[in-house]
Amino acid sequence: MGVPAAHLHLPAPLPAARFAAAPDLAAAVAAWMEHLKAERRASAHTIAAYGRDLAAFLDFLREHLGGLPDVAALASLTPRDLRAFLARRAAEKAAKTSQARGLSVIRSFFRFLDRRGIAANPALAIVKGPRLPRSVPKPLSVPDAAATIDTAAINAADIAAREPWIAARDAAVLTLLYGCGLRLSEVLGLTRRTAPLPGTAMIAITGKGRKQRVVPLLPAVTEAVAAYLAACPYVLPPDGPLFVGARGGPLHPRLVQGLMQLLRASLGLPETATPHALRHSFATHLLAAGADLRAIQELLGHASLSTTQRYTAVDAARLMATYEAAHPRARG
């Protein structure tokens, strides 16, 4: 059952022109929006996007239920009602990603209502969102991956020309991404104590979900890290970050992303050439060279083989492109 708005101590309702809702539900929506802003620290852009998705749902309910929805109506919705909303969005040719986002926003709003004791509805736990297409990784070619690391090592960024040790650091970071297939967070999570140095054959990595894996080290990787440490002007504590910024603090991931942006412009690489693309390149190039898919899964730290299998689509696309470019009948 819904609770009268007068007993909820909620903010005043938002304008009816924006949300098709009865006064008690409009007050709950206002409280949720304030929660997103003040407690969740969501950006104005995010709050506006959430508001649009919720408004679309409430507009649907007004038509579907034959009147302005109130708190009690939301508490009484059935899985069939929610599936009808998803069907409407599909009929409107909304992208599956938009449908999934809208359902996620509705879930967020209902969780808020439940936590505040305003309304509860178990129907959302039953309804599944649309099946989203798996994105295909976008790796660099072998020459482009090598050029990316080489260019970083010869002072691609202006700042590196003034601080040569930064070029060594950048080259070491990119070499770890491509040479070991690490995530950027995993590279920046390394400490001075765990630095992969010459003579070290393997490195233990703690990835997502605190899951640990062991990754072999190429000489090129350990040599790049050793060159960085030899040039670094700071004394790095054993348990402090291995990679530091210009002032000695932890290296921020945005600086690595900015480096890749500079390299994209310098080398004419596509917009998809991000730090994570080097990890994709690691996996794709291993697969193209004949590496076992399960071995690649272990190296990447994927919990499911299905995640690793995305790289087979990339390799198949590469083979098809090669075939179409080389086969006489395809060229004809």
C-alpha positions, 0 to 999 in steps of 0.5 A: 500500500502507498503511504500518503505524501503528507506523512513522508516528509518529502520535497514538493512535487516536481512540475506535472508537465514533466512527470505524469504522476499523482501528488504522492508519487510526484513527491517521491520522484522529487525525493529520489532526484534530490537523493541522486544529487545530494547523496549519490553525487550524480552529475546534472547530465546523469540526473537529467537522463534518469529523469527522462527515462522515468518520465517515459515510464510514468507517461506509459503508466498514465496511458496503460492504467488510465490515469495518473499513477500514484504510489499505490499503483506502482506497488501494485504493478505486475510483471505483465505491466512491466513487460508491456512497457518494454514491449512499447519501447521495442515497438517505438524502435528504441535501441536495446541499450536504451531499453536496458538503461530505462529498466535500470533507472526504474529499478533504481527508483523502486529500490529508493522507494523500498529503502525509504519505506514508501513502496515495495514491489517484487515484480521487478526481480522477475522481469528481465531486460533485453538481451544486449549484443556483446561488443566486439573488442577493437584491437590495434594491429601489430605494427600500430601496437608496436608504434604506440609503445615506441613513440611513447618511449621517444617523447611523444608528449611535450612534457616528456621532452622536458622530463625524460623519465616520464617518457620511460614511465609511459613506455613502461605502462604501455608495455605492461598493457600490451605485453601482459594484457593487463587492465589499466587499473591493474598496472596502476595498482602495482607497487614498487615491491611487486615491480616486474624486474629483469630476472623475474619470469612471472608476476601475480596480478589481483584483478576484478573481484580480487581474483588472482592470476599469474602472468608471464613476463617478457624481457621487453616488459621487465626491461621497460620497467627497469629503465623507468625505475632507473630514470625516476627521480623519486624514492618509491616506498616498497608498498607505494605505487610503482608508477607516479606522476610528475609530482611523485603522487600516484599516476592518475589513469586520465594521464594515461588516457591523455597520452593515448589521445596524443599518440592517436593524433601523432600516429593517425590511430582510430578513436578506439585506440585507448589504453584498454585497446592494448589489452585487446590487442594482446589477446587478439594477437595471441589468438592469431598466433595460435594460442589456446583460448583457455590459456588466453582466458587465464592470462586475461583473468576472465571469469567466463570463457564466453568473455574471451570468446569475443576475440574469436569474432575479431579474428574471424573478421580479420581472416574474412577481410584478408580473404576478400582482399586476396582471393581472385574471385573476391577481388573481381 
